[in-house]
Amino acid sequence: MIRDLLAAVHALRERLGDIPTADDRRLQELKTELLGRKAGALTQILAALPELDPALKRQVGGAANALKREFEAAFTERERQLEQAARHASGADLTMPGRARWEGARHLVTQVVDEICEIFRELGFTRAVGPEIEDERYNFYALNFPKDHPALDAQDSFYVGPDLLLRTHTSPVQIRTLEQYRPPIRVVIPGTVYRRDPFDASHSPVFEQIEGLAVDEGISFVDFKATLATFARRFFTSTTRVRFRPSFFPFTEPSAEMDVQCQICGGSGCAACKQTGWMEILGSGMVHPAVLENCGVDSEKYSGYAWGMGPERIAMTRHGIPDIRILFEDDVRFLEQFAGGSADPRTGRP
């Protein structure tokens, strides 16, 4: 029996080496012929062991089990060789380095929007949203724009009907909020806006905007400055300097633009801040009494402040991005820098 066993194993071993490249079916057939549960050569020998006398049983059983382990190892090695040969035959270059896998993540601008809204939430503001198609009343007239204002011209705004346009700012949500709720009101309003601007290094016809509105009894310019200064020092660094410059907006009076110390040069002056050491991040002011009256709010009793900022510009200021168009492209080399999650959410730095 041992001679028959060795002869069968030797014949099957030779057949194992003769299997051509990538012929997995023949390899599996040979494995079944030798190790199959019912008709395998070694299986039949092991099944006959109970009929042998004890001395021969130990001798034959030990040899059969040793050959079974040897054959299993031989099959594993042959399967590896066939798989490797198949890869070479397919033309795959196994010496090439592996490709890094790109995993999806929130876009940089989305991260900035969420972070800004979270800062104002901690300051007591609720997030509000509104439609992207507005009529002229909500987009202009209720906000104290005169009817001959240039923004109402078709060359400045995207009209979709006689009195309908893609909103040019998220300020219409301020009007909708004032009409729907009575003061006190504190809302932060993120959203997409549209303007007929050229698509260049610092402008885009479609961009994100975040506005805020606070209306209550006794609100003063001091509250307004303190809130926005706190935001800047929470978003950038605790030592970031801010300044307010007089400006004009139809819906606020007095109005101001807020600058922050340049985050690239630290205020010493560079190309990004045009050697001034300051970078503008938002327009703001005290809510014009006419806007409150247009919404049915008593301007003698209530006052408030509002602001509007562009998250793209703020992201560029924080991270030193020179061209706004980069934020609208799908260059993974740029996007992956902000997808790792290892940066400090307050500073944007490791």
C-alpha atoms as a printed R data frame, in Angstrom:
    type eleno elety resid chain resno       x       y       z
1   ATOM     1    CA   MET     A     1   0.000   0.000   0.000
2   ATOM     2    CA   ILE     A     2   2.841   2.358   0.770
3   ATOM     3    CA   ARG     A     3   4.399   1.668  -2.639
4   ATOM     4    CA   ASP     A     4   1.047   2.368  -4.341
5   ATOM     5    CA   LEU     A     5   0.686   5.544  -2.296
6   ATOM     6    CA   LEU     A     6   4.155   6.814  -3.245
7   ATOM     7    CA   ALA     A     7   3.626   5.952  -6.916
8   ATOM     8    CA   ALA     A     8   0.300   7.811  -7.023
9   ATOM     9    CA   VAL     A     9   1.734  10.843  -5.259
10  ATOM    10    CA   HIS     A    10   4.780  10.907  -7.546
11  ATOM    11    CA   ALA     A    11   2.610  10.786 -10.665
12  ATOM    12    CA   LEU     A    12   0.349  13.562  -9.402
13  ATOM    13    CA   ARG     A    13   3.351  15.720  -8.446
14  ATOM    14    CA   GLU     A    14   4.655  15.531 -12.002
15  ATOM    15    CA   ARG     A    15   1.263  16.517 -13.339
16  ATOM    16    CA   LEU     A    16   1.243  19.491 -10.950
17  ATOM    17    CA   GLY     A    17   4.391  20.892 -12.580
18  ATOM    18    CA   ASP     A    18   2.984  20.347 -16.098
19  ATOM    19    CA   ILE     A    19  -0.070  22.578 -15.594
20  ATOM    20    CA   PRO     A    20   0.257  25.509 -18.040
21  ATOM    21    CA   THR     A    21   0.213  29.143 -16.935
22  ATOM    22    CA   ALA     A    22  -3.128  30.519 -15.728
23  ATOM    23    CA   ASP     A    23  -4.922  27.146 -16.074
24  ATOM    24    CA   ASP     A    24  -6.624  27.376 -12.724
25  ATOM    25    CA   ARG     A    25  -9.320  24.869 -13.709
26  ATOM    26    CA   ARG     A    26  -6.807  22.025 -14.244
27  ATOM    27    CA   LEU     A    27  -5.076  22.885 -10.993
28  ATOM    28    CA   GLN     A    28  -8.331  22.556  -9.065
29  ATOM    29    CA   GLU     A    29  -9.128  19.261 -10.833
30  ATOM    30    CA   LEU     A    30  -5.761  17.828  -9.775
31  ATOM    31    CA   LYS     A    31  -6.290  19.027  -6.204
32  ATOM    32    CA   THR     A    32  -9.654  17.246  -6.123
33  ATOM    33    CA   GLU     A    33  -8.135  14.061  -7.582
34  ATOM    34    CA   LEU     A    34  -5.621  13.865  -4.767
35  ATOM    35    CA   LEU     A    35  -7.333  15.525  -1.777
36  ATOM    36    CA   GLY     A    36 -11.039  15.341  -2.638
37  ATOM    37    CA   ARG     A    37 -13.259  14.354   0.296
38  ATOM    38    CA   LYS     A    38 -14.748  11.315  -1.448
39  ATOM    39    CA   ALA     A    39 -12.537  10.111  -4.312
40  ATOM    40    CA   GLY     A    40  -9.146  11.657  -3.560
41  ATOM    41    CA   ALA     A    41  -6.196   9.264  -3.620
42  ATOM    42    CA   LEU     A    42  -4.927  10.255  -0.200
43  ATOM    43    CA   THR     A    43  -8.455  10.431   1.169
44  ATOM    44    CA   GLN     A    44  -9.111   6.798   0.166
45  ATOM    45    CA   ILE     A    45  -5.896   5.631   1.797
46  ATOM    46    CA   LEU     A    46  -6.705   7.454   5.036
47  ATOM    47    CA   ALA     A    47 -10.219   6.003   4.975
48  ATOM    48    CA   ALA     A    48  -8.764   2.459   4.798
49  ATOM    49    CA   LEU     A    49  -6.561   2.871   7.886
50  ATOM    50    CA   PRO     A    50  -9.094   1.391  10.367
51  ATOM    51    CA   GLU     A    51  -8.860  -1.967   8.552
52  ATOM    52    CA   LEU     A    52  -5.070  -2.233   9.006
53  ATOM    53    CA   ASP     A    53  -3.298  -3.774  11.991
54  ATOM    54    CA   PRO     A    54  -2.052  -1.246  14.556
55  ATOM    55    CA   ALA     A    55   1.650  -1.274  13.548
56  ATOM    56    CA   LEU     A    56   0.930  -0.806   9.846
57  ATOM    57    CA   LYS     A    57  -1.775   1.753  10.616
58  ATOM    58    CA   ARG     A    58   0.735   4.036  12.349
59  ATOM    59    CA   GLN     A    59   3.265   3.648   9.551
60  ATOM    60    CA   VAL     A    60   0.813   4.250   6.689
61  ATOM    61    CA   GLY     A    61  -1.137   6.982   8.524
62  ATOM    62    CA   GLY     A    62   2.003   8.924   9.369
63  ATOM    63    CA   ALA     A    63   3.263   8.742   5.774
64  ATOM    64    CA   ALA     A    64  -0.146   9.706   4.318
65  ATOM    65    CA   ASN     A    65  -0.554  12.730   6.601
66  ATOM    66    CA   ALA     A    66   2.977  13.898   5.860
67  ATOM    67    CA   LEU     A    67   2.317  13.635   2.106
68  ATOM    68    CA   LYS     A    68  -0.996  15.445   2.497
69  ATOM    69    CA   ARG     A    69   0.739  18.408   4.168
70  ATOM    70    CA   GLU     A    70   3.457  18.354   1.525
71  ATOM    71    CA   PHE     A    71   0.907  18.382  -1.270
72  ATOM    72    CA   GLU     A    72  -1.132  21.178   0.279
73  ATOM    73    CA   ALA     A    73   2.011  23.312   0.477
74  ATOM    74    CA   ALA     A    74   2.869  22.412  -3.125
75  ATOM    75    CA   PHE     A    75  -0.611  23.432  -4.293
76  ATOM    76    CA   THR     A    76  -0.364  26.771  -2.470
77  ATOM    77    CA   GLU     A    77   2.999  27.519  -4.063
78  ATOM    78    CA   ARG     A    78   1.788  26.472  -7.522
79  ATOM    79    CA   GLU     A    79  -1.291  28.712  -7.178
80  ATOM    80    CA   ARG     A    80   0.996  31.626  -6.303
81  ATOM    81    CA   GLN     A    81   3.189  30.916  -9.345
82  ATOM    82    CA   LEU     A    82   0.179  30.726 -11.670
83  ATOM    83    CA   GLU     A    83  -1.226  34.002 -10.299
84  ATOM    84    CA   GLN     A    84   2.123  35.758 -10.745
85  ATOM    85    CA   ALA     A    85   2.482  34.407 -14.298
86  ATOM    86    CA   ALA     A    86  -1.041  35.611 -15.132
87  ATOM    87    CA   ARG     A    87  -0.170  39.113 -13.957
88  ATOM    88    CA   HIS     A    88   2.916  39.228 -16.145
89  ATOM    89    CA   ALA     A    89   0.917  37.924 -19.087
90  ATOM    90    CA   SER     A    90  -1.657  40.719 -18.650
91  ATOM    91    CA   GLY     A    91   1.055  43.356 -19.091
92  ATOM    92    CA   ALA     A    92   0.875  44.717 -15.530
93  ATOM    93    CA   ASP     A    93   4.125  46.289 -14.350
94  ATOM    94    CA   LEU     A    94   4.582  44.963 -10.822
95  ATOM    95    CA   THR     A    95   7.526  47.330 -10.250
96  ATOM    96    CA   MET     A    96   5.316  50.424 -10.435
97  ATOM    97    CA   PRO     A    97   4.579  52.097  -7.087
98  ATOM    98    CA   GLY     A    98   1.051  51.803  -5.781
99  ATOM    99    CA   ARG     A    99  -1.397  54.625  -6.317
100 ATOM   100    CA   ALA     A   100  -2.504  56.610  -3.293
101 ATOM   101    CA   ARG     A   101  -6.242  56.340  -2.751
102 ATOM   102    CA   TRP     A   102  -8.171  59.627  -2.720
103 ATOM   103    CA   GLU     A   103 -10.840  59.719  -0.066
104 ATOM   104    CA   GLY     A   104 -13.647  62.253  -0.324
105 ATOM   105    CA   ALA     A   105 -13.795  65.117   2.136
106 ATOM   106    CA   ARG     A   106 -15.550  68.436   2.612
107 ATOM   107    CA   HIS     A   107 -14.320  71.197   0.327
108 ATOM   108    CA   LEU     A   108 -12.208  73.928   1.909
109 ATOM   109    CA   VAL     A   109 -14.933  76.558   1.407
110 ATOM   110    CA   THR     A   110 -17.531  74.271   3.006
111 ATOM   111    CA   GLN     A   111 -15.229  73.802   5.985
112 ATOM   112    CA   VAL     A   112 -14.849  77.574   6.339
113 ATOM   113    CA   VAL     A   113 -18.623  78.152   6.083
114 ATOM   114    CA   ASP     A   114 -19.339  75.564   8.778
115 ATOM   115    CA   GLU     A   115 -16.618  76.921  11.038
116 ATOM   116    CA   ILE     A   116 -17.867  80.503  10.735
117 ATOM   117    CA   CYS     A   117 -21.456  79.457  11.424
118 ATOM   118    CA   GLU     A   118 -20.307  77.458  14.445
119 ATOM   119    CA   ILE     A   119 -18.471  80.467  15.895
120 ATOM   120    CA   PHE     A   120 -21.579  82.629  15.569
121 ATOM   121    CA   ARG     A   121 -23.759  79.828  16.957
122 ATOM   122    CA   GLU     A   122 -21.661  79.960  20.102
123 ATOM   123    CA   LEU     A   123 -22.308  83.718  20.146
124 ATOM   124    CA   GLY     A   124 -26.065  83.115  20.099
125 ATOM   125    CA   PHE     A   125 -26.865  83.201  16.362
126 ATOM   126    CA   THR     A   126 -29.167  80.748  14.564
127 ATOM   127    CA   ARG     A   127 -28.497  79.620  10.992
128 ATOM   128    CA   ALA     A   128 -31.130  80.788   8.466
129 ATOM   129    CA   VAL     A   129 -31.551  80.059   4.742
130 ATOM   130    CA   GLY     A   130 -33.718  81.297   1.874
131 ATOM   131    CA   PRO     A   131 -34.446  80.865  -1.870
132 ATOM   132    CA   GLU     A   132 -31.776  81.590  -4.475
133 ATOM   133    CA   ILE     A   133 -34.333  83.151  -6.881
134 ATOM   134    CA   GLU     A   134 -35.798  86.360  -5.467
135 ATOM   135    CA   ASP     A   135 -37.981  89.201  -6.652
136 ATOM   136    CA   GLU     A   136 -36.708  92.781  -6.774
137 ATOM   137    CA   ARG     A   137 -38.467  93.755  -3.541
138 ATOM   138    CA   TYR     A   138 -36.606  91.250  -1.386
139 ATOM   139    CA   ASN     A   139 -33.312  91.622  -3.227
140 ATOM   140    CA   PHE     A   140 -33.310  95.437  -3.522
141 ATOM   141    CA   TYR     A   141 -36.238  97.658  -2.526
142 ATOM   142    CA   ALA     A   142 -36.868  96.381   1.019
143 ATOM   143    CA   LEU     A   143 -33.116  96.783   1.599
144 ATOM   144    CA   ASN     A   144 -33.342 100.506   0.803
145 ATOM   145    CA   PHE     A   145 -31.905 100.282  -2.719
146 ATOM   146    CA   PRO     A   146 -33.244 103.112  -4.914
147 ATOM   147    CA   LYS     A   147 -34.989 102.025  -8.111
148 ATOM   148    CA   ASP     A   148 -32.249 103.593 -10.254
149 ATOM   149    CA   HIS     A   149 -29.413 101.760  -8.480
150 ATOM   150    CA   PRO     A   150 -26.897 100.208 -10.957
151 ATOM   151    CA   ALA     A   151 -27.255  96.783  -9.323
152 ATOM   152    CA   LEU     A   152 -30.746  96.523 -10.813
153 ATOM   153    CA   ASP     A   153 -29.341  96.641 -14.344
154 ATOM   154    CA   ALA     A   154 -29.202  93.428 -16.356
155 ATOM   155    CA   GLN     A   155 -25.463  93.877 -16.898
156 ATOM   156    CA   ASP     A   156 -24.913  93.545 -13.144
157 ATOM   157    CA   SER     A   157 -27.486  90.892 -12.138
158 ATOM   158    CA   PHE     A   158 -28.795  87.630 -13.606
159 ATOM   159    CA   TYR     A   159 -32.508  88.084 -14.347
160 ATOM   160    CA   VAL     A   160 -34.664  85.011 -14.975
161 ATOM   161    CA   GLY     A   161 -37.933  86.910 -15.469
162 ATOM   162    CA   PRO     A   162 -39.456  90.418 -15.514
163 ATOM   163    CA   ASP     A   163 -39.198  90.752 -11.724
164 ATOM   164    CA   LEU     A   164 -37.158  87.671 -10.802
165 ATOM   165    CA   LEU     A   165 -33.400  87.298 -10.521
166 ATOM   166    CA   LEU     A   166 -30.739  85.110  -9.002
167 ATOM   167    CA   ARG     A   167 -30.049  86.759  -5.664
168 ATOM   168    CA   THR     A   168 -26.990  88.999  -5.641
169 ATOM   169    CA   HIS     A   169 -26.478  88.609  -1.881
170 ATOM   170    CA   THR     A   170 -28.043  86.684   0.994
171 ATOM   171    CA   SER     A   171 -29.540  89.913   2.411
172 ATOM   172    CA   PRO     A   172 -33.080  88.973   1.241
173 ATOM   173    CA   VAL     A   173 -33.077  86.368   4.013
174 ATOM   174    CA   GLN     A   174 -32.673  89.239   6.484
175 ATOM   175    CA   ILE     A   175 -35.922  90.732   5.169
176 ATOM   176    CA   ARG     A   176 -37.725  87.392   5.272
177 ATOM   177    CA   THR     A   177 -36.548  86.838   8.857
178 ATOM   178    CA   LEU     A   178 -37.648  90.298  10.013
179 ATOM   179    CA   GLU     A   179 -41.054  89.775   8.423
180 ATOM   180    CA   GLN     A   180 -41.554  86.324   9.917
181 ATOM   181    CA   TYR     A   181 -40.216  86.847  13.445
182 ATOM   182    CA   ARG     A   182 -40.351  89.630  15.981
183 ATOM   183    CA   PRO     A   183 -37.170  90.853  17.703
184 ATOM   184    CA   PRO     A   184 -34.956  89.866  19.391
185 ATOM   185    CA   ILE     A   185 -33.349  88.286  16.296
186 ATOM   186    CA   ARG     A   186 -29.865  86.887  15.785
187 ATOM   187    CA   VAL     A   187 -29.274  84.910  12.590
188 ATOM   188    CA   VAL     A   188 -26.297  83.933  10.450
189 ATOM   189    CA   ILE     A   189 -27.122  83.344   6.771
190 ATOM   190    CA   PRO     A   190 -24.852  81.254   4.489
191 ATOM   191    CA   GLY     A   191 -25.704  80.672   0.830
192 ATOM   192    CA   THR     A   192 -24.745  80.903  -2.834
193 ATOM   193    CA   VAL     A   193 -25.098  84.244  -4.651
194 ATOM   194    CA   TYR     A   194 -24.743  85.341  -8.277
195 ATOM   195    CA   ARG     A   195 -23.353  88.452  -9.941
196 ATOM   196    CA   ARG     A   196 -22.202  89.354 -13.437
197 ATOM   197    CA   ASP     A   197 -18.545  89.566 -12.421
198 ATOM   198    CA   PRO     A   198 -15.588  88.381 -14.528
199 ATOM   199    CA   PHE     A   199 -14.016  85.073 -13.550
200 ATOM   200    CA   ASP     A   200 -10.500  86.139 -12.643
201 ATOM   201    CA   ALA     A   201  -8.003  85.804  -9.812
202 ATOM   202    CA   SER     A   202 -10.163  87.731  -7.338
203 ATOM   203    CA   HIS     A   203 -13.747  87.508  -8.708
204 ATOM   204    CA   SER     A   204 -16.290  84.825  -9.570
205 ATOM   205    CA   PRO     A   205 -19.835  85.118 -10.952
206 ATOM   206    CA   VAL     A   206 -20.990  82.437  -8.479
207 ATOM   207    CA   PHE     A   207 -19.707  82.411  -4.929
208 ATOM   208    CA   GLU     A   208 -20.610  81.765  -1.302
209 ATOM   209    CA   GLN     A   209 -21.617  84.513   1.084
210 ATOM   210    CA   ILE     A   210 -22.367  84.606   4.793
211 ATOM   211    CA   GLU     A   211 -24.420  87.424   6.284
212 ATOM   212    CA   GLY     A   212 -25.497  88.080   9.801
213 ATOM   213    CA   LEU     A   213 -28.241  90.097  11.461
214 ATOM   214    CA   ALA     A   214 -28.903  91.067  15.061
215 ATOM   215    CA   VAL     A   215 -31.926  93.194  16.028
216 ATOM   216    CA   ASP     A   216 -33.007  93.967  19.576
217 ATOM   217    CA   GLU     A   217 -33.666  96.850  21.944
218 ATOM   218    CA   GLY     A   218 -30.624  98.896  22.840
219 ATOM   219    CA   ILE     A   219 -28.137  97.389  20.357
220 ATOM   220    CA   SER     A   220 -25.313  99.866  19.674
221 ATOM   221    CA   PHE     A   221 -22.236 100.209  17.494
222 ATOM   222    CA   VAL     A   222 -20.207  98.938  20.453
223 ATOM   223    CA   ASP     A   223 -22.068  95.586  20.359
224 ATOM   224    CA   PHE     A   224 -21.527  95.432  16.619
225 ATOM   225    CA   LYS     A   225 -17.742  95.991  16.819
226 ATOM   226    CA   ALA     A   226 -17.302  93.636  19.762
227 ATOM   227    CA   THR     A   227 -19.152  90.776  18.021
228 ATOM   228    CA   LEU     A   228 -17.159  90.988  14.780
229 ATOM   229    CA   ALA     A   229 -13.826  91.472  16.566
230 ATOM   230    CA   THR     A   230 -14.553  88.382  18.670
231 ATOM   231    CA   PHE     A   231 -15.328  86.416  15.510
232 ATOM   232    CA   ALA     A   232 -12.049  87.467  13.851
233 ATOM   233    CA   ARG     A   233  -9.978  86.467  16.871
234 ATOM   234    CA   ARG     A   234 -11.765  83.133  17.144
235 ATOM   235    CA   PHE     A   235 -11.401  82.355  13.442
236 ATOM   236    CA   PHE     A   236  -7.826  83.540  12.837
237 ATOM   237    CA   THR     A   237  -5.707  83.902  15.996
238 ATOM   238    CA   SER     A   238  -6.335  85.344  19.437
239 ATOM   239    CA   THR     A   239  -3.884  88.172  18.712
240 ATOM   240    CA   THR     A   240  -5.278  89.143  15.294
241 ATOM   241    CA   ARG     A   241  -5.733  92.906  15.009
242 ATOM   242    CA   VAL     A   242  -8.881  94.341  13.405
243 ATOM   243    CA   ARG     A   243  -9.913  97.767  12.175
244 ATOM   244    CA   PHE     A   244 -13.101  99.355  10.864
245 ATOM   245    CA   ARG     A   245 -13.118 101.864   7.982
246 ATOM   246    CA   PRO     A   246 -16.089 104.084   7.063
247 ATOM   247    CA   SER     A   247 -18.002 102.911   3.978
248 ATOM   248    CA   PHE     A   248 -21.462 103.067   2.411
249 ATOM   249    CA   PHE     A   249 -24.174 100.461   1.899
250 ATOM   250    CA   PRO     A   250 -27.847 101.277   1.211
251 ATOM   251    CA   PHE     A   251 -29.102  99.002   3.987
252 ATOM   252    CA   THR     A   252 -26.822 100.136   6.863
253 ATOM   253    CA   GLU     A   253 -26.053 103.496   8.454
254 ATOM   254    CA   PRO     A   254 -23.395 104.068   9.627
255 ATOM   255    CA   SER     A   255 -21.521 101.523   7.508
256 ATOM   256    CA   ALA     A   256 -18.009 100.112   7.822
257 ATOM   257    CA   GLU     A   257 -15.646  97.681   6.170
258 ATOM   258    CA   MET     A   258 -13.675  95.465   8.525
259 ATOM   259    CA   ASP     A   259 -10.033  94.612   7.900
260 ATOM   260    CA   VAL     A   260  -7.919  92.023   9.680
261 ATOM   261    CA   GLN     A   261  -4.193  91.930  10.071
262 ATOM   262    CA   CYS     A   262  -2.682  90.126   7.066
263 ATOM   263    CA   GLN     A   263  -2.257  86.470   8.018
264 ATOM   264    CA   ILE     A   264   0.524  85.961   5.492
265 ATOM   265    CA   CYS     A   265   2.989  88.691   6.454
266 ATOM   266    CA   GLY     A   266   1.726  89.364   9.998
267 ATOM   267    CA   GLY     A   267   1.037  92.993   9.158
268 ATOM   268    CA   SER     A   268   4.483  93.908   7.836
269 ATOM   269    CA   GLY     A   269   3.283  94.255   4.228
270 ATOM   270    CA   CYS     A   270   3.389  91.831   1.305
271 ATOM   271    CA   ALA     A   271   2.049  91.373  -2.208
272 ATOM   272    CA   ALA     A   272  -1.119  89.665  -0.929
273 ATOM   273    CA   CYS     A   273  -2.151  92.700   1.156
274 ATOM   274    CA   LYS     A   274  -0.675  95.190  -1.341
275 ATOM   275    CA   GLN     A   275   1.936  96.238   1.212
276 ATOM   276    CA   THR     A   276  -0.713  97.619   3.582
277 ATOM   277    CA   GLY     A   277  -0.547  94.912   6.248
278 ATOM   278    CA   TRP     A   278  -4.371  94.651   6.205
279 ATOM   279    CA   MET     A   279  -6.891  92.519   4.338
280 ATOM   280    CA   GLU     A   280 -10.592  93.375   4.018
281 ATOM   281    CA   ILE     A   281 -12.905  90.474   4.953
282 ATOM   282    CA   LEU     A   282 -16.405  91.947   5.299
283 ATOM   283    CA   GLY     A   283 -18.766  94.880   4.932
284 ATOM   284    CA   SER     A   284 -21.021  95.803   7.849
285 ATOM   285    CA   GLY     A   285 -22.935  98.481   9.695
286 ATOM   286    CA   MET     A   286 -25.941  99.364  11.790
287 ATOM   287    CA   VAL     A   287 -29.244  98.357  10.172
288 ATOM   288    CA   HIS     A   288 -30.776 101.345   8.385
289 ATOM   289    CA   PRO     A   289 -34.031 102.471  10.054
290 ATOM   290    CA   ALA     A   290 -35.753 102.365   6.652
291 ATOM   291    CA   VAL     A   291 -35.029  98.608   6.390
292 ATOM   292    CA   LEU     A   292 -36.631  97.992   9.785
293 ATOM   293    CA   GLU     A   293 -39.677 100.057   8.839
294 ATOM   294    CA   ASN     A   294 -40.008  98.221   5.496
295 ATOM   295    CA   CYS     A   295 -40.372  94.999   7.498
296 ATOM   296    CA   GLY     A   296 -42.846  96.401  10.004
297 ATOM   297    CA   VAL     A   297 -40.317  96.758  12.845
298 ATOM   298    CA   ASP     A   298 -40.452  99.909  14.964
299 ATOM   299    CA   SER     A   299 -37.120 101.656  14.320
300 ATOM   300    CA   GLU     A   300 -37.663 103.923  17.351
301 ATOM   301    CA   LYS     A   301 -37.746 100.899  19.646
302 ATOM   302    CA   TYR     A   302 -35.352  98.492  17.969
303 ATOM   303    CA   SER     A   303 -31.897  98.768  16.444
304 ATOM   304    CA   GLY     A   304 -29.479  96.240  15.026
305 ATOM   305    CA   TYR     A   305 -26.356  95.494  13.022
306 ATOM   306    CA   ALA     A   306 -25.640  93.389   9.946
307 ATOM   307    CA   TRP     A   307 -22.626  92.189   8.014
308 ATOM   308    CA   GLY     A   308 -21.711  90.213   4.910
309 ATOM   309    CA   MET     A   309 -18.547  88.273   4.150
310 ATOM   310    CA   GLY     A   310 -17.198  85.962   1.433
311 ATOM   311    CA   PRO     A   311 -15.942  82.566   2.697
312 ATOM   312    CA   GLU     A   312 -13.750  82.130  -0.401
313 ATOM   313    CA   ARG     A   313 -11.921  85.371   0.344
314 ATOM   314    CA   ILE     A   314 -11.565  84.428   3.991
315 ATOM   315    CA   ALA     A   315 -10.200  80.982   3.067
316 ATOM   316    CA   MET     A   316  -7.695  82.682   0.755
317 ATOM   317    CA   THR     A   317  -6.663  85.062   3.532
318 ATOM   318    CA   ARG     A   318  -6.159  82.282   6.064
319 ATOM   319    CA   HIS     A   319  -4.255  79.878   3.805
320 ATOM   320    CA   GLY     A   320  -2.417  82.308   1.521
321 ATOM   321    CA   ILE     A   321  -4.225  81.179  -1.664
322 ATOM   322    CA   PRO     A   322  -3.331  83.631  -4.464
323 ATOM   323    CA   ASP     A   323  -6.116  82.891  -6.977
324 ATOM   324    CA   ILE     A   324  -9.826  82.344  -6.231
325 ATOM   325    CA   ARG     A   325 -10.176  80.140  -9.327
326 ATOM   326    CA   ILE     A   326  -8.186  77.411  -7.568
327 ATOM   327    CA   LEU     A   327 -11.163  76.910  -5.245
328 ATOM   328    CA   PHE     A   328 -13.415  76.056  -8.192
329 ATOM   329    CA   GLU     A   329 -11.078  73.528  -9.836
330 ATOM   330    CA   ASP     A   330 -10.853  69.785  -9.125
331 ATOM   331    CA   ASP     A   331  -7.086  69.521  -8.671
332 ATOM   332    CA   VAL     A   332  -6.728  66.753  -6.084
333 ATOM   333    CA   ARG     A   333  -3.207  67.908  -5.242
334 ATOM   334    CA   PHE     A   334  -4.720  71.115  -3.868
335 ATOM   335    CA   LEU     A   335  -7.851  69.637  -2.303
336 ATOM   336    CA   GLU     A   336  -6.063  66.846  -0.424
337 ATOM   337    CA   GLN     A   337  -4.122  69.429   1.589
338 ATOM   338    CA   PHE     A   338  -7.347  70.249   3.434
339 ATOM   339    CA   ALA     A   339  -8.820  66.724   3.648
340 ATOM   340    CA   GLY     A   340  -6.503  65.130   6.177
341 ATOM   341    CA   GLY     A   341  -8.191  66.544   9.248
342 ATOM   342    CA   SER     A   342  -4.853  67.143  10.980
343 ATOM   343    CA   ALA     A   343  -5.065  70.947  10.939
344 ATOM   344    CA   ASP     A   344  -6.228  73.028  13.851
345 ATOM   345    CA   PRO     A   345  -9.795  74.145  12.932
346 ATOM   346    CA   ARG     A   346  -9.162  77.577  14.455
347 ATOM   347    CA   THR     A   347  -5.861  78.379  12.705
348 ATOM   348    CA   GLY     A   348  -5.908  76.083   9.671
349 ATOM   349    CA   ARG     A   349  -2.382  75.028  10.595
350 ATOM   350    CA   PRO     A   350  -0.995  71.695  11.930
